[in-house]
Amino acid sequence: MRVATALLALCLTAAPAALGAAQADPIGEAEAAFEEGRHEDAERLYRAALESGRLAPPGLARVHLRLAELAALGSTGAADRHARFALALDPSLALPETLAIDARPTRAARVVLEISGDDAPIGVRVADAPDGLVRVLEVRGAGFERTLSWDGEAREVDPPAEARPIEVRALDAHGNLVAQAGRAAPPPEPEPEPGPTPEATAGEDTPAIESPWFWVGVGLVVVGVAVAIALSATGTRYLLDAPGIR
Amino acid sequence: MRAALLLTLLLAGCATEETLTVELRPPRAADGGPALPIEAERVEVRLVRKELGECPTAAEAAASAPSGTLAHVQSFPIAEGMGRAIGETPSGRWALSALVRDASCGVLLYGCTLTRLEDAGGAIVVELEPVSIPETCGCRECDGAGACGPEERVCE
């Protein structure tokens, strides 16, 4: 236990102090600033969240809606453009009166795949997205990856049969996820090893909760979740400094 | 349960942070210092996710043509010598390009470096070379002082 405590202290000392800040919710901070009427702070935080490239609907729709509201209040930016982006991401969003737009979309922006055969090229297009919302299409399959620019015209990809099925993600200019379709094949699962089964040791009449295998499974799940959570916070984060002429 | 909690705390505490400097290196003058064209007004820096492919050409970068996923772009006056921090960037392969523009947004110097952040070794260096590209901002507008706006717009 002493060793574990010492390791914990060592790791926490070496860890960046910014760990908490990095995990802060940027939209939450922006929302708080907006609610408190600190509009300049709110706009800066919303733009930072947008430029982070880590948003996806519905958060991305929320950010565009707020930027539209701020623009309508006299801030920089195009209120109409942000409002159209917000509605394209989430047509159910309620717009304030200051943001009335002519045509409200009925369907959200989405990626459409047109697959005619196992070996035929796959048509890829984005439907119901206003101009400028989607900039890039990322196509991924098993060992296959393509990045296509999106200019409003349907594109085709021709992944080899072993790379199918594919997943296509539509991204905006900052890399935020607008929509996705398809699904890349999961990695092959290892063959299960032969061994005693829970049924073999637990009597047929024994409730599952009384079986030792049940609790072994619960324990494995708990440890697995703990490791997954922990690993998501480990590794190296890269901070790019200000570019300077040297 | 205790072991799982302890393991979580141990691993979570072991996250590390690496700061990478970004150096833009123009041609050298006789005294070894940076030799910038007298017409140079601003530097535009563009960071693009590039898991595949090569750096954009000077013309592509100047016109903000689609090339990978644009993650960050900024422009700062030559006179200031330094821009603002780019900030936290996910690991992976990136193209960092820089354009030195004159007041009419013509490109005088250009450089681009493809780097995988895990292998960057503390610094990303972009060597700038003379080019001659007349006024171009793509679909963006030149403000007459060497900046194309809106900065983040990608031109189809």
Boltz contact constraints between the chains, C-beta under 6 A:
constraints:
  - contact:
      token1: [A, 4]
      token2: [B, 6]
      max_distance: 6.0
  - contact:
      token1: [A, 7]
      token2: [B, 10]
      max_distance: 6.0
  - contact:
      token1: [A, 8]
      token2: [B, 9]
      max_distance: 6.0
  - contact:
      token1: [A, 8]
      token2: [B, 10]
      max_distance: 6.0
  - contact:
      token1: [A, 11]
      token2: [B, 10]
      max_distance: 6.0
  - contact:
      token1: [A, 11]
      token2: [B, 13]
      max_distance: 6.0
  - contact:
      token1: [A, 11]
      token2: [B, 14]
      max_distance: 6.0
  - contact:
      token1: [A, 12]
      token2: [B, 13]
      max_distance: 6.0
  - contact:
      token1: [A, 15]
      token2: [B, 13]
      max_distance: 6.0
  - contact:
      token1: [A, 15]
      token2: [B, 15]
      max_distance: 6.0
  - contact:
      token1: [A, 16]
      token2: [B, 17]
      max_distance: 6.0
  - contact:
      token1: [A, 19]
      token2: [B, 15]
      max_distance: 6.0
  - contact:
      token1: [A, 53]
      token2: [B, 71]
      max_distance: 6.0
  - contact:
      token1: [A, 135]
      token2: [B, 154]
      max_distance: 6.0
  - contact:
      token1: [A, 136]
      token2: [B, 69]
      max_distance: 6.0
  - contact:
      token1: [A, 149]
      token2: [B, 66]
      max_distance: 6.0
  - contact:
      token1: [A, 151]
      token2: [B, 156]
      max_distance: 6.0
  - contact:
      token1: [A, 171]
      token2: [B, 69]
      max_distance: 6.0
  - contact:
      token1: [A, 173]
      token2: [B, 70]
      max_distance: 6.0
  - contact:
      token1: [A, 173]
      token2: [B, 152]
      max_distance: 6.0
  - contact:
      token1: [A, 173]
      token2: [B, 154]
      max_distance: 6.0
  - contact:
      token1: [A, 175]
      token2: [B, 69]
      max_distance: 6.0
  - contact:
      token1: [A, 175]
      token2: [B, 71]
      max_distance: 6.0
  - contact:
      token1: [A, 222]
      token2: [B, 4]
      max_distance: 6.0
  - contact:
      token1: [A, 223]
      token2: [B, 4]
      max_distance: 6.0
  - contact:
      token1: [A, 226]
      token2: [B, 4]
      max_distance: 6.0
  - contact:
      token1: [A, 226]
      token2: [B, 7]
      max_distance: 6.0
  - contact:
      token1: [A, 226]
      token2: [B, 8]
      max_distance: 6.0
  - contact:
      token1: [A, 229]
      token2: [B, 8]
      max_distance: 6.0
  - contact:
      token1: [A, 230]
      token2: [B, 8]
      max_distance: 6.0
  - contact:
      token1: [A, 230]
      token2: [B, 11]
      max_distance: 6.0
  - contact:
      token1: [A, 230]
      token2: [B, 12]
      max_distance: 6.0
  - contact:
      token1: [A, 233]
      token2: [B, 12]
      max_distance: 6.0
  - contact:
      token1: [A, 233]
      token2: [B, 15]
      max_distance: 6.0
  - contact:
      token1: [A, 234]
      token2: [B, 11]
      max_distance: 6.0
  - contact:
      token1: [A, 234]
      token2: [B, 14]
      max_distance: 6.0
  - contact:
      token1: [A, 234]
      token2: [B, 15]
      max_distance: 6.0
  - contact:
      token1: [A, 236]
      token2: [B, 16]
      max_distance: 6.0
  - contact:
      token1: [A, 236]
      token2: [B, 18]
      max_distance: 6.0
  - contact:
      token1: [A, 237]
      token2: [B, 17]
      max_distance: 6.0
  - contact:
      token1: [A, 237]
      token2: [B, 88]
      max_distance: 6.0
  - contact:
      token1: [A, 238]
      token2: [B, 18]
      max_distance: 6.0
  - contact:
      token1: [A, 238]
      token2: [B, 20]
      max_distance: 6.0
  - contact:
      token1: [A, 238]
      token2: [B, 89]
      max_distance: 6.0
  - contact:
      token1: [A, 238]
      token2: [B, 117]
      max_distance: 6.0
  - contact:
      token1: [A, 239]
      token2: [B, 19]
      max_distance: 6.0
  - contact:
      token1: [A, 239]
      token2: [B, 88]
      max_distance: 6.0
  - contact:
      token1: [A, 240]
      token2: [B, 20]
      max_distance: 6.0
  - contact:
      token1: [A, 240]
      token2: [B, 22]
      max_distance: 6.0
  - contact:
      token1: [A, 240]
      token2: [B, 86]
      max_distance: 6.0
  - contact:
      token1: [A, 240]
      token2: [B, 89]
      max_distance: 6.0
  - contact:
      token1: [A, 241]
      token2: [B, 19]
      max_distance: 6.0
  - contact:
      token1: [A, 241]
      token2: [B, 21]
      max_distance: 6.0
  - contact:
      token1: [A, 241]
      token2: [B, 22]
      max_distance: 6.0
  - contact:
      token1: [A, 241]
      token2: [B, 85]
      max_distance: 6.0
  - contact:
      token1: [A, 242]
      token2: [B, 82]
      max_distance: 6.0
  - contact:
      token1: [A, 242]
      token2: [B, 83]
      max_distance: 6.0
  - contact:
      token1: [A, 242]
      token2: [B, 84]
      max_distance: 6.0
  - contact:
      token1: [A, 242]
      token2: [B, 85]
      max_distance: 6.0
  - contact:
      token1: [A, 243]
      token2: [B, 22]
      max_distance: 6.0
  - contact:
      token1: [A, 243]
      token2: [B, 24]
      max_distance: 6.0
  - contact:
      token1: [A, 243]
      token2: [B, 45]
      max_distance: 6.0
  - contact:
      token1: [A, 243]
      token2: [B, 83]
      max_distance: 6.0
  - contact:
      token1: [A, 244]
      token2: [B, 82]
      max_distance: 6.0
  - contact:
      token1: [A, 245]
      token2: [B, 24]
      max_distance: 6.0
  - contact:
      token1: [A, 245]
      token2: [B, 34]
      max_distance: 6.0
  - contact:
      token1: [A, 245]
      token2: [B, 81]
      max_distance: 6.0
  - contact:
      token1: [A, 246]
      token2: [B, 23]
      max_distance: 6.0
  - contact:
      token1: [A, 246]
      token2: [B, 25]
      max_distance: 6.0
